[in-house]
């Protein structure tokens, strides 16, 4: 007869992070969390004007909707990077590069 050992519940996100970290491209797969954490990390006002575009080798490219927000983000980049990395639980973002949205 097998005896069951009681375990505390584990969050699915924690399990996925652990599994992804063991895969060869695991860190890259974890980068999706930037998009899911974005609004909470930057707040509602900034989220209306700034969106993440891509994260490649530690450089997060964000798109702003006006030159005014581009200027504002130059002052907020360090704090934004710190908040995002804290929410991601790792130093995924080393730099933030800001681009102005085009009206294509």
C-alpha positions as CSV (number, residue, x, y, z in Angstrom):
1,X,0.0,0.0,0.0
2,X,1.4,3.4,-1.0
3,X,1.3,6.2,1.4
4,X,0.5,9.7,0.1
5,X,2.6,12.6,1.3
6,X,0.8,15.8,1.8
7,X,2.3,18.8,0.0
8,X,1.4,22.5,0.1
9,X,-0.2,23.6,-3.1
10,X,2.3,25.0,-5.7
11,X,1.4,27.8,-8.0
12,X,1.3,26.8,-11.7
13,X,3.4,29.8,-12.7
14,X,6.1,28.7,-10.3
15,X,6.2,25.2,-11.7
16,X,6.3,26.6,-15.3
17,X,9.2,29.0,-14.4
18,X,11.2,26.1,-12.9
19,X,10.6,23.9,-15.9
20,X,11.3,26.6,-18.5
21,X,14.6,27.5,-16.7
22,X,15.8,24.0,-17.3
23,X,15.2,24.1,-21.1
24,X,18.0,25.4,-23.4
25,X,16.0,28.3,-24.5
26,X,14.1,28.7,-21.3
27,X,15.0,32.3,-20.4
28,X,13.7,33.4,-23.8
29,X,10.5,31.6,-23.3
30,X,10.0,33.3,-19.9
31,X,10.1,36.7,-21.6
32,X,6.4,36.5,-22.4
33,X,5.8,37.6,-18.9
34,X,6.8,41.1,-19.8
35,X,3.6,41.4,-21.7
36,X,1.4,39.9,-19.0
37,X,3.0,42.0,-16.2
38,X,3.2,45.3,-18.3
39,X,0.0,47.1,-17.1
40,X,0.6,46.2,-13.4
41,X,4.2,47.3,-13.6
42,X,3.8,50.6,-15.4
43,X,0.4,51.7,-14.2
44,X,-2.8,52.7,-16.1
45,X,-1.6,56.1,-17.4
46,X,1.7,54.9,-18.8
47,X,0.1,51.7,-20.2
48,X,-2.3,53.8,-22.3
49,X,0.7,55.5,-24.1
50,X,3.5,53.0,-24.0
51,X,3.6,49.3,-25.0
52,X,6.3,46.7,-25.1
53,X,7.2,45.7,-28.7
54,X,10.0,43.1,-28.2
55,X,12.6,41.9,-25.8
56,X,15.9,40.6,-27.3
57,X,19.1,39.9,-25.4
58,X,18.1,42.1,-22.5
59,X,17.0,45.1,-24.6
60,X,13.3,45.9,-24.3
61,X,11.9,47.9,-27.2
62,X,8.9,50.0,-26.2
63,X,6.6,52.0,-28.5
64,X,5.2,55.4,-27.4
65,X,2.3,57.2,-29.0
66,X,3.7,60.7,-29.0
67,X,7.0,62.6,-28.8
68,X,5.9,63.9,-25.4
69,X,5.7,60.4,-24.0
70,X,9.0,59.6,-25.6
71,X,10.6,62.4,-23.7
72,X,8.9,61.4,-20.5
73,X,10.0,57.8,-20.8
74,X,13.7,58.9,-21.0
75,X,13.3,60.0,-17.4
76,X,11.4,56.9,-16.3
77,X,13.4,54.1,-18.0
78,X,15.5,53.2,-15.0
79,X,12.6,53.0,-12.6
80,X,10.5,51.1,-15.2
81,X,13.3,48.6,-15.8
82,X,13.6,48.1,-12.0
83,X,9.9,47.5,-11.6
84,X,9.6,45.1,-14.5
85,X,12.6,43.0,-13.4
86,X,11.1,42.9,-9.9
87,X,7.8,41.6,-11.2
88,X,9.6,39.1,-13.5
89,X,11.8,37.8,-10.6
90,X,15.0,38.1,-12.6
91,X,17.2,40.6,-14.4
92,X,15.6,40.0,-17.8
93,X,15.8,43.7,-18.9
94,X,19.2,45.5,-19.0
95,X,18.1,48.4,-21.2
96,X,15.0,50.0,-22.5
97,X,14.9,51.5,-26.0
98,X,12.1,53.8,-26.9
99,X,10.6,54.3,-30.4
100,X,7.9,56.5,-31.6
101,X,4.8,54.7,-33.1
102,X,4.3,55.2,-36.8
103,X,0.9,55.9,-38.4
104,X,1.0,53.1,-40.9
